[in-house]
Amino acid sequence: MRPRENPAPPSSAPPASPPVAPNAASSRPAPTSLPTDCPSVERVGGNVTEPIEVSRVQPKYPDTSGHRFSSPLVILEAVIDRAGTVHDVRFLRAPQITPPLPAFNAAIVDAISSWRYKPATLNGRPVCVYLTVTVSIHLR
């Protein structure tokens, strides 16, 4: 016979949330570095037009010798403000590199953060929007 375990005392803390898949929409953290002129962030669709890219900088990748990539596609989400500036870039699908190379991820985020857009609009007025960016990695 097993000894009886004492139940934990009641807690006033809320119960733990169930685990969420890493790419699930509900697991995305709230934007952390939004400009003050973005009281809300819209999703493209309906009356919200997509921002139009006007300038792009290619990532300056670190040396990747000795590293192996299992997927060339990377998916990120960013917020484009009313001036067309990129904020709060975060990975939805990060590069799969063995062994890990954090400087590689940083190069991608730095490049995308410097991209510029013609702002998205809602009823003809510039608005802040979420934008999903897919990057295909081609190393020489």
Disulfide bonds with the S-S distance in Angstrom:
Cys38-Cys128 1.83
